[in-house]
């Protein structure tokens, strides 16, 4: 079970002189350092005119490791969230607050684009008049792109609350969330009646390279007959409070696999 530590004020680590950019890419960290290194690497090598905002929701804090990442790669902003805002959606909220881009791309750390310049790929859709582009939410039920692998106009989502809507179930005595009220559901409410593009979920062809989390349930998505992205799922949150060597090794293996696709 997650150990709750005393509350700290939110801390923002931003290099002086950073100017507004075209793209704000936002991820939330919860024991996801292996993935975040990959994401920062791909952005720096193949994309341009962006800021990468990482909100740390890990306990204990991983501020030192994230600052090392910030020294290793360019255009990174780090937010250390207070204890009261530990949920994934609250992390996205913190990222949106300081985002300066025209476009916003929200991705889970364990989400992998199969495109080198994926920001340019996504921008093409937004320039054509679509208001959202990304992976479909639930096939054959609700396909609107949700913020674990999707892009939007920042001014259309910046004021929204990304938190999911938990409630206490009296029958099971647990905190649960209805699927339609999952993280980022307010985006769907606002934009679902405007033009959007949803990448279709397909059978994944991802090799098993070890358990990166409690299970191996990857998903892949296609557009125009081509797989454009994949999601390892359950890779951010883990039943353990720390990530052991086997999990680190598996996560690095998956990162190298997806990087080989880009090469």
URCORJO-V161542 format. One line per field, one symbol per residue. phi: phi as a letter, one per 30 degrees, with the letter a starting at -180 (. if undefined). psi: psi as a letter, one per 40 degrees, with the letter a starting at -180 (. if undefined). A space follows every 10 residues. Layout:
phi = ???
psi = ???
//
This chain:
phi = .ddccedbdd cccbddjdce bdbccbbccb hbdddddddd dddddbbbhb bccccdcdbd ecdddddddd ddbcicccbc ddedcddedd ddeddddcdc ddcbccbdec cbdccddddd dddeddddjd cabldddbei bbcddcdcaa bbdddcbdcd cdddcdbddd dchbdbbded cdeidddddd cdccebbcdd dbddbcddcj ddadacbdbb bbbhibdcab bdihcdcbdd dbcddddedd dddddddddd ddd
psi = ihhhiiiiih hhhhhiehii idhhhhihhg ffdddddddd dddddeiifi ihhhhheihi ifdddddddd ddiifhhhhh iidefeiddd dddddddeie idihhhhidf hhiehcgddd dddddddeei eihaiichhe chehhifegi iihdeeedei heiigiihhd defihihide fihedddddd edeihihhhh hihifhihei heaeiggiii iihfehheii hdifedhidi dihidddddd dddddddddd dd.
//
